[in-house]
Amino acid sequence: MPVLGLIFLRYAYSRFKMVESEILKNRPSRGGKQLSVEASDFVEKSALFLPQEAQFEFLVNLPHKLLQMMGSFLHLNHL
């Protein structure tokens, strides 16, 4: 089961990055800083907004032991 979750997460992350770049191209700036993207921007593009903690790159860089603990928790709780 975790493998399917990772495959979906990788797809969602790829879509997120593609849509994020589209949003940032047209994003206005204030005071020389570009406004940050928001979840509502992604809804308009039919994409999932992924906070940093849910992004593929963040998760694959977590320590191995932490990932094992998360897997055990998910398995025990049938999530």
KENUZA-465287 format. One record per residue (C-alpha): residue number from 0; x, y, z. Coordinates in Angstrom, 3 decimals. Layout:
<pts>
@n=NUM, xx=X, yy=Y, zz=Z $
...
</pts>
This chain:
<pts>
@n=0, xx=0.000, yy=0.000, zz=0.000 $
@n=1, xx=2.693, yy=2.633, zz=0.758 $
@n=2, xx=4.081, yy=2.182, zz=-2.766 $
@n=3, xx=0.794, yy=3.285, zz=-4.347 $
@n=4, xx=0.718, yy=6.263, zz=-2.012 $
@n=5, xx=4.225, yy=7.270, zz=-3.106 $
@n=6, xx=3.289, yy=6.918, zz=-6.769 $
@n=7, xx=0.253, yy=9.145, zz=-6.266 $
@n=8, xx=2.291, yy=11.630, zz=-4.232 $
@n=9, xx=4.910, yy=11.814, zz=-6.978 $
@n=10, xx=2.183, yy=12.507, zz=-9.545 $
@n=11, xx=0.553, yy=15.127, zz=-7.309 $
@n=12, xx=3.942, yy=16.763, zz=-6.682 $
@n=13, xx=4.753, yy=16.907, zz=-10.408 $
@n=14, xx=1.365, yy=18.477, zz=-11.120 $
@n=15, xx=1.821, yy=20.869, zz=-8.190 $
@n=16, xx=5.215, yy=22.075, zz=-9.494 $
@n=17, xx=3.867, yy=22.505, zz=-13.034 $
@n=18, xx=0.858, yy=24.536, zz=-11.873 $
@n=19, xx=2.979, yy=26.481, zz=-9.377 $
@n=20, xx=5.289, yy=27.652, zz=-12.171 $
@n=21, xx=2.261, yy=28.739, zz=-14.256 $
@n=22, xx=0.857, yy=30.678, zz=-11.297 $
@n=23, xx=4.179, yy=32.344, zz=-10.505 $
@n=24, xx=4.600, yy=33.537, zz=-14.117 $
@n=25, xx=1.530, yy=35.747, zz=-13.793 $
@n=26, xx=1.840, yy=36.557, zz=-10.088 $
@n=27, xx=1.903, yy=40.257, zz=-9.202 $
@n=28, xx=4.600, yy=41.631, zz=-6.949 $
@n=29, xx=4.487, yy=44.197, zz=-4.184 $
@n=30, xx=7.496, yy=46.058, zz=-2.941 $
@n=31, xx=9.772, yy=43.988, zz=-5.178 $
@n=32, xx=8.538, yy=40.694, zz=-3.715 $
@n=33, xx=6.352, yy=38.249, zz=-5.574 $
@n=34, xx=3.173, yy=37.294, zz=-3.736 $
@n=35, xx=3.178, yy=33.720, zz=-2.474 $
@n=36, xx=0.895, yy=31.085, zz=-3.949 $
@n=37, xx=-2.206, yy=30.024, zz=-2.055 $
@n=38, xx=-4.396, yy=26.942, zz=-2.043 $
@n=39, xx=-7.146, yy=28.858, zz=-3.860 $
@n=40, xx=-4.782, yy=29.440, zz=-6.808 $
@n=41, xx=-4.530, yy=25.678, zz=-7.271 $
@n=42, xx=-8.276, yy=25.104, zz=-7.046 $
@n=43, xx=-8.706, yy=27.422, zz=-10.026 $
@n=44, xx=-6.274, yy=25.211, zz=-11.991 $
@n=45, xx=-7.853, yy=21.897, zz=-10.827 $
@n=46, xx=-4.704, yy=20.892, zz=-8.961 $
@n=47, xx=-3.914, yy=19.925, zz=-5.387 $
@n=48, xx=-2.103, yy=22.427, zz=-3.194 $
@n=49, xx=0.687, yy=20.654, zz=-1.326 $
@n=50, xx=2.127, yy=22.331, zz=1.756 $
@n=51, xx=5.880, yy=21.830, zz=2.099 $
@n=52, xx=5.436, yy=18.959, zz=4.581 $
@n=53, xx=3.391, yy=17.014, zz=2.013 $
@n=54, xx=5.665, yy=17.569, zz=-0.964 $
@n=55, xx=7.481, yy=14.571, zz=-2.414 $
@n=56, xx=10.965, yy=16.106, zz=-2.142 $
@n=57, xx=10.434, yy=16.896, zz=1.549 $
@n=58, xx=9.172, yy=13.404, zz=2.368 $
@n=59, xx=11.864, yy=11.449, zz=0.521 $
@n=60, xx=14.502, yy=13.392, zz=2.418 $
@n=61, xx=13.148, yy=12.442, zz=5.849 $
@n=62, xx=15.374, yy=10.135, zz=7.872 $
@n=63, xx=14.759, yy=6.454, zz=7.102 $
@n=64, xx=13.827, yy=5.590, zz=10.695 $
@n=65, xx=11.104, yy=8.238, zz=10.759 $
@n=66, xx=9.633, yy=6.805, zz=7.564 $
@n=67, xx=9.615, yy=3.322, zz=9.114 $
@n=68, xx=7.780, yy=4.652, zz=12.169 $
@n=69, xx=5.205, yy=6.389, zz=9.971 $
@n=70, xx=4.683, yy=3.191, zz=7.975 $
@n=71, xx=4.170, yy=1.173, zz=11.144 $
@n=72, xx=1.670, yy=3.722, zz=12.442 $
@n=73, xx=-0.299, yy=3.709, zz=9.191 $
@n=74, xx=-0.300, yy=-0.084, zz=9.057 $
@n=75, xx=-1.450, yy=-0.437, zz=12.680 $
@n=76, xx=-4.230, yy=2.096, zz=12.212 $
@n=77, xx=-5.288, yy=0.793, zz=8.761 $
@n=78, xx=-5.084, yy=4.274, zz=7.196 $
</pts>
